[in-house]
Amino acid sequence: MSYTASIAAIRFGILSPDLIRKMSVAEISSPDTYDEDGMPIPTGVMDPRLGTLEPGQRCKTCGNTYLGCPGHFGHIELPVPVIHVGFAKTIYELLKCTCRSCGRILLSEDQINQFKEEIIRLQQQGRPYRHVFFRVKQRAMAEQVCPHCGEKQHKIELEKPVTIVEVTDSGPVRLHASTVRSRLERIPDDDLKLLDINPETSRPEWMVLTVLPVPPVYVRPSITLESGFRSEDDLTHKLVDILRVAQRLRENINAGSPSPVIAELSDLLQYHVTTYINNEAAGTSPAMHRSGRVLKTLAQRLKGKEGRFRLNLSGKRVDFSARTVISPDINIGVNEVGVPVEIAMQLTVAEKVTIWNVERLRQLVRNGPDKYPGAKYVIRPDGKRIRLKFVHDLEGLANALEPGYTVERHLQNGDIVLFNRQPSLHRMSIMAHIVRVLPYRTFRLNLAVCTPYNADFDGDEMNLHVPQSEEAQTEARILLLVQNNIISPRYGAPIIGAIRDFLTSMYLLTREGTSFNKREMAQLLAAIKYSGPIPEPAIKKPEPRWTGKQIFSLLMPRDFNHTFRSSFDPNRPVVIRNGELVEGVIDKNAIGIEKANSILHRLARDYGNEVAREFLDKVVRLANTYLEIHGFTFSVEDLTVPREAYEEISRVLRQTEDDFLKLKAEYERGKREIPPGMTETQAFESDVLQLLSEARDTAGRIVRSKISQESSAVIMARTGARGTLLNIDQMVAVVGQQSVRRERIHRGFNDRVLTFFKKGDLSPRARGFVYNSFVSGLDPIEFFFHAVGGRDGLVDTAVRTQQSGYMQRRLINALESLYIDYDGTVRTADEKRIIQFLYGEDGVDPAKSDHGIVVSPDALINKLAPTIRGGAPAKEEYIEEKVREYCQRLPPKIVRELAAALKNSKATRELVDKAFEELERRYKESRVEPGDAVGVITAQSIGEPGTQLTLRTFHFAGVREQSILLGLPRLIEIVDARRTPSTPFMRLPLTGEYAHNLAKAKKLAKQLQFTKFGDLVEEMSVNYKRGTLIIKLNREIMEDRGITKGDIEKALKLFEGKVDEDGETVTIKLKEDMLLNINKLKERLDVIKVKGVRKIKRAIVKQEKDGYVIETEGSNLKEVLEIPGIDHARVETNDIYEIAEVLGIEAARNAIIKEAKNVMREQGLDVDIRHLLLLADMMTVSGAVRQIGRHGVVKLKSSVLARAAFEISVQTLMDAAARGEVDNLRGNVERILIGKEIPVGTGMVTLLMRHAAGQEENQNNQQ
Amino acid sequence: MVKGDGKRMSKSKRAERCKTAKKKEKEAAEPEAKPFSILQHSLVPKHEILSEEEKKQLLERLGITPQQLPYILITDPVVKLLGAKLGDIIKITRESETAGEAIYYRVVVREA
């Protein structure tokens, strides 16, 4: 009988000295490790009782060999107490909160009772109570005299790392560890509970060590070098150090040495114990190896990416996996993977013997491990494993097989495996494929799945895993198979689809004029394995010919109807009627990726994933076969335009040269108006950049109008196969400006980039404009500039991947535990806290939507209308009644949209009924399923496109006076919940006359702009004779900002400043104390507010369709809301904290969504709004805006292990120990750490049973 | 110090308070933005205090304790305007891009 136990929970606490001695098998006292024979010395750190590392030996304690012995702890008796570094801060706080003489908490009995009651009450009501402890501590620390014994308290200080100093009246006194310990001993259990310490698990005196546990040797194995020398583990070294000092200290104490000697040795012991625990503690110099290498001690073993948590517990190494280079294969399906025979013979699947498969398995066993297809192991019914490699009589074993046996056979065609490419940024980075065992040594995959894996074939490697259990295989087949991942949950459109040449080919096939004779037709039909009747040829004379459209039509279901627009010619519709391509061409918008409402998308949604997969498989094969017939090539010829075009381009460039000189002259003569907030150079550079980009655009337009539409480049660009029209411009017309950090290249030599130029040459050529096209070829200088620009791009990508990678990790950690519960709410897996009451507010899974939309009402009506006989339109009231009825069950938006569409189309009663029924059916189909790990999906959907976000992009608001940070840095800023955005910005719509009167609006803007007195000062001087301060003001600025004499006098009221008649000079009579401290006065004057709203640096009026709007640099919501003339309800700011403070948490949530959406939109990234909603709701569940990271959302997790596994592992564990926290191991992270299934998805299903014995325990778990 | 939080007000009294809170909101909204109330701001959705009865029903429907609800701080400007107190549940009617309208609940707490 075997018992399986499982970990129910983990309680953290501090080991008491008694417990340490109790669990110890040996007292360690000798600093030596081994004797001359290499045998471990008893009572040494390698004492054989702690376990043994040698293969032949048996453990002195348990008698097992090193394989079976779990290891045993020893202990070291410390001669003097030593403070545990990890608890130094806790000890310090405890000492400050308790009486130095009686040990009671520094609160009166009344206060104690009040706090206790509050905590108990909050706990009973199930409300948060943690914050009370904080107030208790604050209150207690403030107390000067003990309310219990009347003792006066002294100030206590902590000198890092572990020294505690008491500042008595006679000066600072260092508290010895033993004194600290005795004080801690005096604190009663009841008082500790108020200080957030659980006395049952963690008495505070245990934080001062008197006994040190010695970990078993398995924790710190010694390794034998090739030279035969033994090399000890860092921990062993440290333990030896500790023992050495301990021994010396004990000798000195026994000999009665003078106290300074003992003190010094105590300090040394303290140092060694400190570094043994944490070698990176603040205030200590790290202990080093003889070679100068810093030792890796206990804390370092847990911490960081290479620490125990992240390296060994959160991620584990697995069996049944393979990795090799990938290569493409058009002949295998999208859901297949080609596995090399060599790998198939290494990986195995366990198959149970049944009467139905026994013969087949016997044959496999007969083949043995070295002949494919064979088997590697046989497991007998008694559990014994037989390795076939060592079996001589395979035939006999094969014949012995009968139900009850299990055969671990080679991987075969049709097996299911998981396929993965790192970095695994989203769900589609791991998908299930069906095995196809193939010759050669690479994994083969269909090109349509390159996109989700982000794979290419320049040497990429991929991993393969074989699910072993039947449950795992079934899950993989139902949930993870490629076809079930065609639609991306990030944006609700296909992420798997035809790419590159397939798109070109399908365009060529389906465009007007493509036709085939019977032989070609047969070839193409064979490619798609078509077995139905051959359609009527479209052309009958002189010989029967079929069009490409006809062939393509054979791929679609017969009842398929769809209309959409192609990428090639967006002005003309593509029409599919009854599965027949009637009009238009097939390209990226029909079968490609990232395009909603394509043929592929519709097939997957309306006909199921299986149909879509089959369609895609055939498209790929058809496209490939057609391209074999037709051929497709790309050469310089495709990039030539008529001679006139080149002449026109050079004319444009010459014109640009002239324009540049004109522009330069204008600037030199100061004739150009410089926008506010820009220097002259900036304005000039920005103008030049604009001029040059216009030049390239004009040149590009010429190319686009003159280039042959039959050019391969154009076909590829327009079908979406590869390249853009801009790429063609650069190849044919002009490459254009090269830039570094979005500026013209200007670094290099003094005032010039290269020595070929004159100093100060600002001409396009000298600053990196490439006049040549890629076809005409770059000259050496241009080549240099191009390389510089290219390098900038590479650097940018490298920086970006790092930043977005970390953002992704934080997002995952913050949202990892969110799942859909059975009632449709989004909850956390551990505490079952509600994050959303209905996922995405409508409960719809983006992957089951059309680009976020459940149903298009018009499409729905169009589909139903033909099935219904005509009649009188339904009354509006009838529809309204239906709306009321359905709003109870469905999201109001779709119901109302349908109602509006029905009214519009004058639908009959019957149609109305049917439409609403269909709507409900579709809605129910689109709902998220309980168990879905929506948090992870959200994190991936926001994190994965992070790498595509640009770094350092600014969006120029209005007429480029203001720049607003966008792209990745802004997204990070949002999820970081930074206090202030790096480019604070406000948008203030105006009301009433302000909105339509420019003068008034401008005046208001001037009123807003913050001006401090210092901004106006031109010169300051002191007249010592008269004792006055004379300040000369800058008239220009004053006029510009509309500051009057009155404003200044008002601002300087306190100083009684007098302003001259001309309003330019201010005189302040100085008092004597002011005279002595004139600089301080100047500082005070400098920051005086003269006019405007604090923090608003600049305000600009902009015209918009419904009146004038003021845009400001800097944000101050609170004050702006009090200024008349502004439409307060529509005031916008990008400072989320400010919104939370002024408008509340709900407004802040809306602001987070708005800002994140804005970043995504600006960058052209497609992320479903539901993901942003979930992110914002998670960031605001606690009532305040929380960061996605260690100080915010992750800190709120109840599980100790989950927090420790993310960041700041050690401190988290220490705090948990002091509090005696219990980890119930309910969240995903914890479950992974202990190696159990996670409670989301298919792991959510549990057995629910009422049982008397279980009742009580259940109740305890609920707490 | 938190006081009186434990003692429950009579039902009628609380219902009245809910009403006055709503009234407050209305009053603030009606006169021509004078003074401007943050409740009118486009980012601020409608907040209401749930009655004792509704509160019970909600918690029962979801099978949770108030601690498991999203929080809203007692210091939140909207909570202050509504005059909600600790332990109250605020019903928030959000404008939703996906559903048209969405209901959210938050329990008033002192600190997160």
Interface residues (C-beta under 8 A of the other chain):
Chain A: Q114 E118 R121 Q125 G126 R127 P128 R130 H131 D823 T825 R827 E831 K832 R833 I834 I835 Q836 F837 L838 G840 E841 D842 V844 G852 P891 P892 K893 I894 R896 L1121 E1122 H1128 A1129 R1130 V1131 I1139 E1141 V1142 L1143 G1144 I1145 E1146 A1147 N1150 A1151 K1154 I1169 R1170 L1173 D1177 T1180 V1181 S1182 G1183 A1184 R1186 L1196
Chain B: M1 V2 D5 G6 A33 P35 F36 I38 Q40 H41 S42 L43 V44 P45 H47 L62 G63 I64 T65 P66 Q67 Q68 L69 P70 Y71 I72 L73 D76 P77 V78 V79 L86 G87 I92 R94 S96 E97 T98 A99 G100 E101 A102 I103 Y104 Y105 R106 V107 V109 R110 E111 A112
